């Protein structure tokens, strides 16, 4: 499945090949596979020449657009020369979802950028608003996606992500 579920996001970045979209229970919300000839997902060979975005159908449907946006951003990063710098090893405490998620996102420029893009479409997981309340305060949404000058000195440590 490609165009039907991805047309709204593809318009953001014309010229980037449209990846395959697969719904599969991967154990978390989504996943991105970089372009290659093929990949195996759930025992099936999938054409991956343009990459593959995976969305877990078991997560509530209200989050699907956010997952697609997040994984699309990784696709965009790949085609714009970014080197992925996320590392699942930063999930230091698997028993504490909030701590692990925050550390994983905040220690990776790639993941932080993808979460910003996901948030731009207003589709973060509800619990992420609590985890990132100091990074993505709702009333500062316009700051993160429009202005370059921090509105509050407490947010200046994040300014490097918004240049």
Backbone as CSV, one residue per row, in Angstrom:
resi,resn,N_x,N_y,N_z,CA_x,CA_y,CA_z,C_x,C_y,C_z
1,UNK,0.856,-1.170,0.000,0.000,0.000,0.000,0.901,1.232,0.000
2,UNK,0.629,2.157,-0.885,1.478,3.332,-0.962,0.657,4.610,-0.970
3,UNK,0.226,4.982,-2.155,-0.302,6.319,-2.357,-1.489,6.634,-1.463
4,UNK,-2.437,5.720,-1.341,-3.661,6.010,-0.605,-3.379,6.462,0.825
5,UNK,-2.486,5.771,1.528,-2.194,6.114,2.918,-1.056,7.117,3.073
6,UNK,-0.318,7.367,2.005,0.839,8.249,2.117,0.715,9.563,1.337
7,UNK,-0.333,9.728,0.518,-0.388,10.905,-0.355,-0.324,12.222,0.415
8,UNK,-0.912,12.280,1.607,-0.948,13.519,2.388,0.446,13.917,2.863
9,UNK,1.310,12.951,3.105,2.655,13.270,3.582,3.635,13.416,2.422
10,UNK,3.387,12.683,1.333,4.278,12.768,0.163,4.284,14.167,-0.428
11,UNK,3.182,14.869,-0.305,3.109,16.229,-0.851,4.072,17.167,-0.131
12,UNK,4.490,16.808,1.055,5.433,17.620,1.819,6.802,17.666,1.149
13,UNK,7.195,16.582,0.553,8.557,16.439,0.039,8.539,15.811,-1.343
14,UNK,8.146,16.577,-2.308,8.112,16.060,-3.680,9.528,15.715,-4.116
15,UNK,9.649,14.680,-4.898,10.961,14.273,-5.393,11.584,13.143,-4.606
16,UNK,11.022,12.832,-3.460,11.525,11.700,-2.672,10.682,10.476,-3.052
17,UNK,11.314,9.345,-3.358,10.538,8.157,-3.732,9.571,7.751,-2.625
18,UNK,8.421,7.269,-3.033,7.397,6.855,-2.072,7.719,5.441,-1.584
19,UNK,7.894,5.270,-0.265,8.201,3.939,0.261,6.957,3.060,0.306
20,UNK,7.166,1.767,0.448,6.055,0.862,0.712,5.546,1.134,2.113
21,UNK,4.275,0.891,2.327,3.670,1.017,3.649,3.100,-0.334,4.019
22,UNK,3.518,-0.831,5.184,3.095,-2.151,5.644,2.524,-2.013,7.042
23,UNK,1.370,-2.630,7.277,0.791,-2.702,8.624,1.178,-4.051,9.206
24,UNK,1.926,-4.009,10.308,2.439,-5.230,10.918,2.697,-4.968,12.398
25,UNK,2.362,-5.924,13.219,2.601,-5.813,14.658,4.078,-6.073,14.935
26,UNK,4.842,-4.991,14.989,6.278,-5.092,15.206,6.649,-4.953,16.683
27,UNK,5.657,-4.855,17.559,5.925,-4.760,18.987,6.001,-3.332,19.499
28,UNK,6.030,-2.366,18.595,5.980,-0.963,18.983,5.230,-0.206,17.898
29,UNK,5.240,1.103,17.899,4.392,1.889,17.000,4.731,1.818,15.538
30,UNK,5.997,2.029,15.195,6.376,2.060,13.791,7.835,1.751,13.602
31,UNK,8.219,1.668,12.335,9.601,1.323,12.016,9.869,1.755,10.583
32,UNK,11.111,2.096,10.298,11.494,2.455,8.941,12.643,1.568,8.482
33,UNK,12.500,0.996,7.296,13.561,0.220,6.679,14.113,1.029,5.515
34,UNK,15.404,1.310,5.530,16.058,2.051,4.453,15.956,1.283,3.138
35,UNK,16.081,1.987,2.017,15.991,1.320,0.712,17.012,0.188,0.561
36,UNK,16.554,-0.895,0.006,17.343,-2.080,-0.342,16.481,-2.866,-1.312
37,UNK,16.960,-3.945,-1.834,16.153,-4.687,-2.804,14.868,-5.236,-2.179
38,UNK,15.036,-5.982,-1.074,13.904,-6.626,-0.421,14.129,-6.645,1.081
39,UNK,13.066,-6.796,1.828,13.194,-7.125,3.247,12.073,-8.094,3.592
40,UNK,12.251,-8.818,4.656,11.251,-9.794,5.086,10.544,-9.232,6.307
41,UNK,9.238,-9.114,6.190,8.413,-8.615,7.291,7.290,-9.615,7.514
42,UNK,7.212,-10.119,8.715,6.183,-11.095,9.083,6.205,-12.308,8.143
43,UNK,7.418,-12.723,7.761,7.579,-13.895,6.917,7.299,-13.667,5.440
44,UNK,7.048,-12.411,5.056,6.748,-12.101,3.651,7.854,-11.243,3.066
45,UNK,8.191,-11.507,1.811,9.172,-10.690,1.099,8.486,-9.412,0.650
46,UNK,9.073,-8.265,1.012,8.505,-6.952,0.694,9.487,-6.194,-0.195
47,UNK,8.977,-5.605,-1.262,9.798,-4.758,-2.122,10.219,-3.531,-1.314
48,UNK,11.517,-3.334,-1.182,12.024,-2.234,-0.350,12.913,-1.285,-1.146
49,UNK,12.761,-1.276,-2.471,13.623,-0.414,-3.295,13.531,1.060,-2.909
50,UNK,12.357,1.485,-2.449,12.167,2.876,-2.026,12.032,3.008,-0.517
51,UNK,12.385,1.960,0.202,12.233,1.965,1.655,10.879,1.386,2.046
52,UNK,10.703,1.149,3.331,9.445,0.606,3.854,9.125,1.308,5.169
53,UNK,7.892,1.768,5.288,7.374,2.294,6.550,6.435,1.236,7.118
54,UNK,6.665,0.876,8.376,5.826,-0.106,9.064,5.007,0.614,10.125
55,UNK,3.713,0.325,10.151,2.809,0.855,11.176,2.187,-0.333,11.886
56,UNK,2.219,-0.304,13.203,1.630,-1.383,13.991,0.106,-1.186,14.025
57,UNK,-0.665,-2.111,13.449,-2.121,-1.945,13.427,-2.767,-2.080,14.796
58,UNK,-2.015,-2.547,15.787,-2.584,-2.722,17.122,-2.597,-1.427,17.939
59,UNK,-1.841,-0.418,17.507,-1.915,0.855,18.230,-3.210,1.550,17.810
60,UNK,-3.772,2.397,18.672,-5.021,3.074,18.295,-4.869,3.838,16.974
61,UNK,-5.891,3.789,16.156,-5.833,4.389,14.816,-5.588,5.898,14.862
62,UNK,-5.919,6.558,15.967,-5.678,8.005,16.039,-4.184,8.335,15.996
63,UNK,-3.325,7.334,16.216,-1.878,7.560,16.183,-1.235,7.162,14.850
64,UNK,-1.972,6.527,13.971,-1.379,6.043,12.722,-0.751,7.175,11.912
65,UNK,-1.440,8.302,11.785,-0.876,9.426,11.018,0.419,9.916,11.644
66,UNK,0.476,9.944,12.966,1.697,10.371,13.646,2.851,9.417,13.410
67,UNK,2.556,8.115,13.435,3.592,7.116,13.177,4.086,7.248,11.737
68,UNK,3.158,7.410,10.806,3.552,7.585,9.406,4.411,8.832,9.262
69,UNK,4.012,9.936,9.898,4.800,11.176,9.825,6.198,10.971,10.400
70,UNK,6.282,10.295,11.534,7.566,10.048,12.194,8.484,9.221,11.290
71,UNK,7.952,8.125,10.769,8.767,7.248,9.933,9.062,7.893,8.575
72,UNK,8.132,8.691,8.062,8.395,9.441,6.828,9.585,10.372,7.036
73,UNK,9.662,10.971,8.210,10.773,11.887,8.469,12.103,11.142,8.424
74,UNK,12.139,9.908,8.938,13.363,9.113,8.812,13.666,8.844,7.335
75,UNK,12.633,8.606,6.538,12.793,8.412,5.100,13.372,9.687,4.477
76,UNK,12.805,10.826,4.839,13.296,12.123,4.360,14.759,12.326,4.756
77,UNK,15.085,12.004,6.013,16.466,12.141,6.490,17.412,11.316,5.631
78,UNK,17.019,10.094,5.328,17.860,9.208,4.513,18.145,9.834,3.149
79,UNK,17.133,10.404,2.518,17.296,10.981,1.186,17.887,12.380,1.209
80,UNK,18.098,12.922,2.397,18.747,14.225,2.524,20.119,14.114,3.179
81,UNK,20.675,12.909,3.166,22.050,12.703,3.595,22.296,12.611,5.087
82,UNK,21.244,12.481,5.891,21.443,12.321,7.330,21.939,10.912,7.616
83,UNK,22.778,10.805,8.607,23.194,9.494,9.098,22.387,9.237,10.371
84,UNK,21.687,8.115,10.423,20.861,7.818,11.591,21.739,7.656,12.820
85,UNK,21.391,8.367,13.879,22.213,8.333,15.089,21.461,7.798,16.307
86,UNK,20.302,7.211,16.100,19.564,6.633,17.221,20.164,5.307,17.616
87,UNK,20.002,4.969,18.867,20.570,3.713,19.334,19.659,3.137,20.398
88,UNK,19.142,1.949,20.140,18.238,1.341,21.110,18.943,1.002,22.415
89,UNK,20.275,1.057,22.421,21.002,0.825,23.666,20.716,1.943,24.665
90,UNK,20.255,3.112,24.164,19.967,4.207,25.086,18.683,3.946,25.865
91,UNK,17.959,2.888,25.498,16.794,2.525,26.298,17.336,1.791,27.511
92,UNK,17.734,2.601,28.477,18.510,2.110,29.606,17.688,1.340,30.625
93,UNK,16.415,1.667,30.737,15.607,1.036,31.768,14.298,0.550,31.152
94,UNK,14.268,-0.678,30.673,13.061,-1.173,30.018,11.852,-1.232,30.945
95,UNK,12.070,-1.143,32.252,10.942,-1.160,33.182,10.346,0.233,33.368
96,UNK,11.059,1.274,32.923,10.548,2.634,33.059,10.397,3.255,31.673
97,UNK,9.212,3.133,31.115,8.937,3.593,29.755,9.254,5.079,29.584
98,UNK,8.820,5.897,30.537,9.017,7.346,30.407,10.490,7.725,30.357
99,UNK,11.289,7.176,31.250,12.715,7.494,31.295,13.401,6.991,30.023
100,UNK,13.119,5.762,29.641,13.761,5.178,28.460,13.391,5.918,27.188
101,UNK,12.114,6.240,27.031,11.662,6.935,25.827,12.292,8.311,25.736
102,UNK,12.284,9.033,26.833,12.861,10.378,26.830,14.356,10.322,26.477
103,UNK,15.073,9.398,27.081,16.505,9.290,26.821,16.768,8.937,25.360
104,UNK,15.997,7.977,24.826,16.158,7.551,23.439,15.938,8.723,22.477
105,UNK,14.904,9.498,22.689,14.583,10.626,21.801,15.563,11.777,21.980
106,UNK,15.893,12.109,23.204,16.719,13.295,23.469,18.187,13.091,23.115
107,UNK,18.635,11.836,23.053,20.043,11.587,22.742,20.308,11.412,21.256
108,UNK,19.276,11.478,20.445,19.421,11.260,19.007,18.857,12.440,18.230
109,UNK,19.697,13.075,17.452,19.227,14.179,16.615,18.196,13.670,15.608
110,UNK,18.408,12.482,15.050,17.481,11.889,14.083,16.111,11.639,14.705
111,UNK,16.099,11.031,15.884,14.826,10.734,16.550,14.135,12.011,17.018
112,UNK,14.910,12.944,17.554,14.316,14.200,18.018,13.673,14.936,16.849
113,UNK,14.353,14.967,15.706,13.814,15.615,14.516,12.538,14.907,14.050
114,UNK,12.526,13.585,14.090,11.340,12.828,13.678,10.174,13.072,14.625
115,UNK,10.447,13.182,15.914,9.385,13.468,16.878,8.857,14.887,16.671
116,UNK,9.746,15.846,16.379,9.281,17.209,16.071,8.351,17.192,14.872
117,UNK,8.726,16.451,13.829,7.913,16.366,12.627,6.578,15.685,12.931
118,UNK,6.627,14.631,13.720,5.412,13.924,14.135,4.503,14.870,14.913
119,UNK,5.095,15.659,15.794,4.328,16.577,16.631,3.724,17.695,15.803
120,UNK,4.381,18.067,14.732,3.869,19.099,13.831,2.497,18.711,13.304
121,UNK,2.279,17.424,13.122,0.994,16.938,12.644,0.039,16.642,13.802
122,UNK,0.423,16.981,15.025,-0.448,16.849,16.185,-0.784,15.431,16.554
123,UNK,0.138,14.520,16.361,-0.200,13.125,16.548,0.814,12.386,17.409
124,UNK,1.235,12.987,18.503,2.091,12.263,19.447,1.220,11.332,20.280
125,UNK,1.808,10.285,20.793,1.095,9.439,21.742,0.762,10.296,22.958
126,UNK,-0.402,10.046,23.558,-0.832,10.862,24.699,0.224,10.908,25.797
127,UNK,0.837,9.754,26.106,1.819,9.722,27.190,3.084,10.513,26.849
128,UNK,3.354,10.748,25.545,4.538,11.521,25.178,4.399,12.982,25.556
129,UNK,3.164,13.489,25.616,2.987,14.875,26.046,3.465,15.039,27.490
130,UNK,3.246,14.016,28.296,3.728,14.056,29.671,5.246,13.896,29.729
131,UNK,5.769,12.980,28.961,7.208,12.720,28.966,7.994,13.941,28.494
132,UNK,7.473,14.625,27.468,8.194,15.749,26.864,7.544,17.096,27.168
133,UNK,6.824,17.195,28.283,6.094,18.435,28.580,7.001,19.665,28.613
134,UNK,8.244,19.486,28.992,9.153,20.631,29.066,9.828,20.923,27.728
135,UNK,9.754,19.985,26.793,10.365,20.172,25.478,9.318,20.601,24.462
136,UNK,8.127,20.014,24.548,7.061,20.308,23.603,5.826,20.867,24.311
137,UNK,5.968,21.968,25.020,4.774,22.517,25.678,3.782,22.967,24.605
138,UNK,2.520,22.668,24.808,1.519,22.932,23.773,1.464,24.400,23.371
139,UNK,1.597,25.313,24.324,1.480,26.735,23.990,2.735,27.281,23.319
140,UNK,3.783,26.479,23.223,4.989,26.922,22.516,5.116,26.249,21.145
141,UNK,4.035,25.625,20.685,4.094,24.918,19.408,4.568,25.844,18.295
142,UNK,4.075,27.075,18.266,4.480,27.991,17.190,5.967,28.323,17.286
143,UNK,6.524,28.336,18.492,7.955,28.596,18.639,8.773,27.502,17.966
144,UNK,8.395,26.257,18.224,9.192,25.160,17.697,9.109,25.042,16.180
145,UNK,8.055,25.579,15.591,7.902,25.428,14.155,7.834,26.741,13.412
146,UNK,8.315,27.816,13.995,8.284,29.065,13.268,9.378,30.032,13.656
147,UNK,9.522,30.257,14.924,10.453,31.275,15.377,11.813,30.662,15.696
148,UNK,12.850,31.484,15.706,14.181,30.974,16.003,14.681,31.460,17.355
149,UNK,14.034,32.427,17.927,14.473,32.962,19.212,13.677,32.303,20.344
150,UNK,14.346,31.700,21.309,13.621,31.085,22.425,12.797,32.118,23.185
151,UNK,11.602,31.717,23.600,10.721,32.618,24.341,10.995,32.597,25.833
152,UNK,11.726,31.614,26.276,11.988,31.455,27.696,13.396,30.876,27.843
153,UNK,14.177,31.433,28.749,15.566,30.973,28.868,15.679,29.489,29.197
154,UNK,14.655,28.901,29.840,14.711,27.486,30.172,14.736,26.604,28.920
155,UNK,14.295,27.145,27.790,14.251,26.360,26.566,15.481,26.592,25.698
156,UNK,16.373,27.427,26.126,17.541,27.755,25.308,18.439,26.542,25.070
157,UNK,18.444,25.578,26.003,19.290,24.399,25.818,18.846,23.563,24.624
158,UNK,17.615,23.790,24.135,17.112,23.059,22.986,17.242,23.860,21.703
159,UNK,17.751,25.085,21.785,17.810,25.966,20.614,18.613,25.361,19.477
160,UNK,19.618,24.566,19.777,20.451,23.984,18.719,19.644,23.094,17.778
161,UNK,18.497,22.594,18.237,17.680,21.726,17.390,16.782,22.511,16.440
162,UNK,16.721,23.826,16.613,15.736,24.607,15.867,16.376,25.654,14.978
163,UNK,17.611,25.462,14.566,18.292,26.425,13.702,18.041,26.097,12.261
